[in-house]
Amino acid sequence: MSIQYKGINNKQRASVLLDILRQLYPNAACSLVYGSPVQLLVATMLSAQCTDERVNKVTPNLFLKFPDALSLAQANREELEALIRPTGFFRNKAKNIQSSCQKIVKEFDGKVPQTMEKLLSLPGVARKTANVVLAHGFGINQGVTVDTHVKRLSRRLGLTTETNPVKIERDLMKILPQSDWENFSIRIIYHGRATCNARKPNCYNCKLSHLCPSVVDR
């Protein structure tokens, strides 16, 4: 469920917010480093409960050793676990990455599928990962990527009152043009890192504060 703020509806406010975010972060892009859709898939899976910065330190050696779906599908599990260990939850991540790549090789001719339905059929892949892969791997805006930053800022900005990522995504999809679904998400992530952090949002210097019902110490 969404709310209204200062007499304008959320669709109008989202448009203004997006314009400001474009000005603040004109060159915003996916911060994960990858060379192919399957590498993006793997990097995104590794980013769960881990920073993109740490993932980017792990993936060069990982992709040098296992550059594609076939090599990852056939990888020694212990070696794979050792390579991704710094990202946390490495055993479960290794299992899901290898199982996903095995399915990609077996059912999708070694290529990452380009539909939400097929991506969600891969082990360990939920809508967040699928949205990232579709948007940045194939230029397809199928939904809005909802990570911890998007969840936090969307609620603080009053664009949703939901706590479930799927319901937050639905609210955002209703008020944002489809062509800007990923543009909004990636820029909100940048803003969450730069200004609106979890513990102490810098509302005084926030360029979105005049549109934010959660602003404090302005």
C-alpha positions as CSV (number, residue, x, y, z in Angstrom):
1,M,0.0,0.0,0.0
2,S,1.3,3.5,-0.8
3,I,0.6,6.9,0.8
4,Q,0.3,10.5,-0.3
5,Y,2.5,13.4,0.8
6,K,2.0,17.1,0.7
7,G,-0.9,17.0,-1.7
8,I,0.6,15.1,-4.6
9,N,0.1,11.5,-5.4
10,N,2.9,9.0,-5.4
11,K,3.1,8.7,-9.2
12,Q,3.8,12.4,-9.5
13,R,6.2,12.4,-6.6
14,A,8.0,9.4,-7.9
15,S,8.5,11.2,-11.2
16,V,10.1,14.2,-9.4
17,L,12.2,11.9,-7.2
18,L,13.5,10.1,-10.3
19,D,14.4,13.4,-12.0
20,I,16.4,14.5,-8.9
21,L,18.1,11.1,-8.6
22,R,19.1,11.3,-12.3
23,Q,20.8,14.6,-11.6
24,L,22.5,13.4,-8.5
25,Y,23.8,10.1,-10.0
26,P,23.9,10.6,-13.8
27,N,26.4,7.8,-14.4
28,A,24.8,5.3,-12.0
29,A,25.3,1.7,-13.2
30,C,25.4,-1.8,-11.7
31,S,28.4,-1.8,-9.4
32,L,29.0,-5.6,-9.9
33,V,31.8,-6.4,-12.3
34,Y,31.0,-9.1,-14.9
35,G,31.8,-10.1,-18.5
36,S,28.7,-12.0,-19.4
37,P,25.1,-12.7,-18.3
38,V,26.1,-15.9,-16.5
39,Q,28.9,-14.0,-14.6
40,L,26.3,-11.3,-13.7
41,L,24.0,-14.0,-12.4
42,V,26.7,-15.5,-10.3
43,A,27.9,-12.2,-9.0
44,T,24.3,-11.2,-8.0
45,M,23.9,-14.5,-6.2
46,L,27.1,-13.9,-4.3
47,S,25.9,-10.4,-3.3
48,A,23.2,-11.7,-1.1
49,Q,24.1,-10.7,2.5
50,C,27.4,-9.3,1.1
51,T,28.6,-6.0,-0.3
52,D,29.2,-5.5,-4.0
53,E,32.7,-4.3,-3.1
54,R,33.6,-7.6,-1.5
55,V,32.0,-9.6,-4.4
56,N,34.1,-7.7,-6.8
57,K,37.2,-8.7,-5.0
58,V,36.2,-12.4,-5.2
59,T,34.9,-12.7,-8.8
60,P,38.1,-12.0,-10.7
61,N,39.8,-15.2,-9.5
62,L,36.5,-17.0,-9.6
63,F,35.8,-16.1,-13.2
64,L,39.4,-16.7,-14.3
65,K,39.0,-20.3,-13.1
66,F,35.4,-20.8,-14.0
67,P,34.4,-18.3,-16.7
68,D,31.1,-19.8,-18.0
69,A,28.1,-22.0,-17.1
70,L,29.8,-25.2,-18.2
71,S,32.9,-24.8,-16.1
72,L,30.9,-23.7,-13.1
73,A,28.6,-26.7,-13.6
74,Q,31.6,-29.1,-13.6
75,A,33.6,-27.3,-10.9
76,N,34.9,-29.1,-7.9
77,R,32.5,-28.0,-5.1
78,E,35.2,-27.6,-2.5
79,E,37.3,-25.4,-4.8
80,L,34.3,-23.3,-5.6
81,E,33.4,-22.9,-2.0
82,A,37.0,-21.8,-1.2
83,L,36.9,-19.2,-3.9
84,I,33.7,-17.6,-2.8
85,R,34.1,-18.1,1.0
86,P,34.7,-14.3,1.7
87,T,31.2,-13.5,0.5
88,G,29.6,-15.5,3.4
89,F,27.1,-18.4,3.3
90,F,29.6,-19.9,0.8
91,R,28.4,-23.5,1.0
92,N,24.8,-22.6,0.2
93,K,25.9,-20.1,-2.5
94,A,28.2,-22.6,-4.1
95,K,25.4,-25.2,-4.1
96,N,22.9,-22.8,-5.7
97,I,25.4,-21.5,-8.3
98,Q,26.5,-24.9,-9.4
99,S,22.9,-26.3,-9.5
100,S,21.8,-23.2,-11.5
101,C,24.7,-23.6,-14.0
102,Q,24.0,-27.3,-14.4
103,K,20.4,-26.5,-15.2
104,I,21.5,-23.7,-17.6
105,V,23.7,-26.2,-19.4
106,K,21.2,-29.0,-19.5
107,E,18.0,-27.1,-20.2
108,F,19.0,-23.7,-21.8
109,D,21.9,-24.7,-24.0
110,G,24.5,-23.1,-21.7
111,K,22.9,-19.6,-21.9
112,V,21.2,-17.7,-19.2
113,P,17.4,-17.5,-19.9
114,Q,15.9,-14.2,-20.7
115,T,12.5,-14.5,-19.0
116,M,11.5,-14.0,-15.4
117,E,9.7,-17.4,-15.3
118,K,12.7,-19.4,-16.5
119,L,15.1,-17.4,-14.3
120,L,13.0,-18.1,-11.2
121,S,13.2,-21.8,-12.0
122,L,17.0,-21.7,-11.3
123,P,18.0,-22.8,-7.7
124,G,18.6,-19.8,-5.4
125,V,17.2,-17.2,-7.8
126,A,14.4,-15.0,-6.6
127,R,13.0,-11.8,-8.2
128,K,15.7,-9.5,-7.0
129,T,18.4,-11.6,-8.8
130,A,16.2,-12.1,-11.8
131,N,15.5,-8.4,-12.2
132,V,19.2,-7.5,-12.0
133,V,20.1,-10.1,-14.6
134,L,17.3,-9.2,-17.0
135,A,17.9,-5.4,-16.7
136,H,21.7,-5.3,-16.8
137,G,22.4,-8.5,-18.7
138,F,19.7,-8.1,-21.4
139,G,18.3,-4.6,-21.1
140,I,14.8,-6.0,-20.1
141,N,12.8,-4.2,-17.5
142,Q,10.6,-6.9,-16.1
143,G,10.4,-5.5,-12.6
144,V,12.0,-3.3,-9.9
145,T,15.0,-4.7,-8.1
146,V,14.3,-4.5,-4.4
147,D,17.4,-4.8,-2.3
148,T,17.9,-3.6,1.3
149,H,18.5,0.0,0.1
150,V,15.4,0.1,-2.1
151,K,13.3,-1.4,0.6
152,R,14.5,1.1,3.2
153,L,14.3,4.2,1.1
154,S,11.0,3.3,-0.5
155,R,9.4,3.1,2.9
156,R,11.1,6.2,4.2
157,L,10.1,8.2,1.2
158,G,6.5,7.0,1.7
159,L,6.3,5.2,-1.7
160,T,5.1,2.1,0.1
161,T,4.1,0.9,3.6
162,E,4.9,-2.7,2.8
163,T,7.7,-4.7,4.3
164,N,7.6,-7.7,1.9
165,P,10.0,-7.1,-1.1
166,V,7.5,-8.5,-3.6
167,K,4.7,-6.2,-2.4
168,I,7.2,-3.3,-2.4
169,E,8.1,-4.1,-6.0
170,R,4.4,-4.1,-6.9
171,D,3.8,-0.7,-5.4
172,L,6.8,0.8,-7.2
173,M,5.8,-0.8,-10.5
174,K,2.5,1.0,-10.2
175,I,4.0,4.5,-9.9
176,L,7.1,4.3,-12.1
177,P,7.2,4.1,-15.9
178,Q,8.4,0.6,-16.9
179,S,11.3,2.1,-18.8
180,D,12.6,3.6,-15.5
181,W,12.1,0.6,-13.2
182,E,15.8,-0.2,-13.1
183,N,16.9,3.4,-13.4
184,F,15.0,4.2,-10.2
185,S,16.3,1.1,-8.4
186,I,20.0,1.6,-9.2
187,R,19.9,5.3,-8.3
188,I,18.1,4.7,-5.0
189,I,20.8,2.2,-4.2
190,Y,23.4,4.8,-4.8
191,H,21.5,7.3,-2.7
192,G,21.1,4.8,0.1
193,R,24.9,4.3,0.2
194,A,25.8,8.0,-0.1
195,T,23.2,9.8,2.0
196,C,20.2,7.8,3.4
197,N,22.1,5.1,5.3
198,A,20.3,2.7,7.7
199,R,21.5,3.9,11.1
200,K,21.9,7.7,10.5
201,P,20.3,9.2,7.4
202,N,21.9,12.5,6.5
203,C,18.6,14.3,6.1
204,Y,20.2,17.8,6.4
205,N,22.2,17.3,3.1
206,C,19.6,15.2,1.4
207,K,18.3,16.6,-1.9
208,L,15.1,14.5,-1.6
209,S,14.2,15.8,1.9
210,H,11.5,18.2,0.7
211,L,9.7,15.2,-0.7
212,C,10.3,12.8,2.2
213,P,7.8,12.3,5.1
214,S,10.5,10.7,7.2
215,V,12.9,13.6,7.2
216,V,14.5,14.4,10.6
217,D,16.7,17.2,11.9
218,R,16.3,19.1,8.7
